[in-house]
Amino acid sequence: MNEVVKDQYWLQFKVAPADLERLANFLVETESPKTIEQLTQELVRYRYQQLLTLAEETLAQGRIYRPGETYQVGEQVLFPNSGNRLGEVVEVRPGHNPEYEPFTVLTIAFEGGKSQQFAASLPVEHPLDRATYLPSGEATPEELYALHGERVSTALAAALRESPQFISMGPQWFLKELVVEISAGQLNIAEALLDMAGGGPLPTQALLDELELPGEIAGRLQLFSLECALQQDARFDEVGPAGEAQWYLMRMEPQAVLQIPEHLRYMPIPYNRSLLDEGMLALEAQVDDEWAETTFGAQLDEDMVTLKLIYPHWRSGTLPLAARFAQLFPTARLTNRVRFSFVDGRTGKTFPGWVVRNHRYVYGLEAWYDELGVTVGTFVDLKAGEHPDQVTVDVRRVRSRRSEWVRTATVQDGRIYFEVKPMPMACKYDELSVVVVPDPAEIDELASELRHEPLEKLIEQVFSGLAALSLQRAVHGATLYSAVNLLRRVPPAPLVATLLGNPRYEALGDNYWAYRGGD
């Protein structure tokens, strides 16, 4: 089989019905669900054996042409390097070439009446004398999988999804007809077990141990069958990190996990991103907003990351799942919700946390914020925990609460009012982002009243209040971002684009802005 044919075979790979039948038999033989990787490896081995058998059958039709060998009239000769053409030796005569004598010239008659001449009995070695045309002489199934496994896996996954014969649970596949039936009563027992565990989480095995499924059924198949039944029942939610099934009762999950907290809800704001210069885009990276248009899931290159807390997350007891550190938090096999553990960086105390990946936030810090006196603008440090389902969280605590002159926000006469005054601070904070909010309820009430106000008017109210605190009447973009988010969830880029589109605002450089008024 020549190189072009071999490459095309795998580059144009399509799953055939016989492939699915082979994989079905494989699952029956092993009595165990398999991942798509395991099924792909088996499929490559199966196709490899098919190619090997085909090559052997083809080569059995005649002698393989090798220039160094001697042939007789009447012999059938196969030419694998020319599309497996088969011909008959009809003449053998001496050849004349001083460089190669003595040798012979064969006249080969092919189907259709065509004939062609080939050298034989050459006294010097030719590459075709050592060529092998069986797959085993060119690449092993493992090597083929390494080269083409991803392509085959993609095609196979699509075929399995379309086939009524197979069923998946997370990364594993099995035959529908062989899945063990889990009764309604057994699912009720599972619900009771989770209820007694405070909603969960519990691993599948812990639930399975109480259900007494038939002992003759393989353990992995029992687990797979129970997980399929739990996944299809709306009472249960799979919340374990990727690779580990953990179950929780949906009705006992925190409301802030099942529904986006009001303060985090963001309605996308259209804007022209091309207007933003490098400094303005740098602000986006600086504030770690979860809705920033940066690569989600970017590579983490730091042992510890630090973010500055904004009001929506402070008020909701959450953290942004920003691109820079999203991979610190565990992913899930089946859902967007993952239950994990926070670890207090100072005390080592653990407490539950939830990753809500589709809405880009992490929940579970409300009590911790209250206990430590965290405020808007506080530095929060994150790093990976000792276990994959742990994330260490800390703040930069001060030895004793001391009063510092910081920005505060209150409501006066139906408007937000900023002033700088001494406030007791328990944690270190970013001076550009800090805003102490003595009465969050009144801020939330004002935000509700301004819900339908255009963003431009909202910005103008906040900007004028902040500008009054500075002799230069200049406002930094990070300060404006933090303050505007007291009243409405707005990422930094649309906010800055709104300033750029309004001639009343002037960019002073270094992300500082001034209000110039005018029409």
Secondary structure, DSSP 8 states (H G I E B T S, - for coil): --HHHHHHHHHT----HHHHHHHHHHHHHHTS-EEHHHHHHHHHHHHHHHHHHHHHHHHTTSEE--TTS---TT-EEEEGGGTSEEEEEEEEEE---TTT-S-EEEEEEETTS-EEEEEES-SS--HHHH---SGGGT--HHHHHHHHHHHHHHHHHHHHHH-TTEEEETTEEEEGGGS----HHHHHHHHHHHHHTTT--EEHHHHHTTT---TTS-HHHHHHHHHHHHHTSTTEEE--BTT--EEEEGGGS-HHHHS--GGG--------GGG--HHHHHHHHHHT-TTSSS-TT-----SEEEEE--HHHHHHTEEE--TTTGGGS--BSSSSEEEEEEEETTT--EEEEEEEGGGTEEE--HHHHHHHT--BTBEEEEEE-SSTTEEEEEE-EEEEEEEEEEEEEEEETTEEEEEEEEEEEEE-B-TTT-BB-S-HHHHHHHHHHTTTS-HHHHHHHHHHHHHTTSTT-EEEHHHHHHHHTTTS---HHHHHHHHHT-TTEEEEETTEEEE----
